[in-house]
Amino acid sequence: MRSESGCCCRAQGGASTIEISSSALGILAERFARGEIDKAEFQEKRQIIAGLRETTNSAASRTGCC
């Protein structure tokens, strides 16, 4: 089932992983800017978040969604 936006993922009621990872990147960047985490930790966590995006994109392409 596709929602009004044309994406079937949104029809299930939750935020997509891509939206969550974008938000997570924003929070991560804010923490780095405030000095709460160092460059190494920022880069490590950014790679983890990027991996979530790749996993989601891969799954979406297999199902033909998004």
C-alpha positions, 0 to 999 in steps of 0.5 A: 500500500502506498501513502499519499507521498507515494512511498509504501514505507510511510503507510505503516505509520512509523518514520523511515530509517532514513529519516531517523538516520538523518536526525541522528546525523544532525544530533551527532553533528551538534554534539561534535560542535559542542565539544561533547565528543571528539573527532574520532568518536564523531567519525566512528558514529557517523560511519555506523549511521551511514551503514544504517542508511545503506542497509535501508536503501539496499532493503528498499531496492529489493522490495521495490520501495522508496 
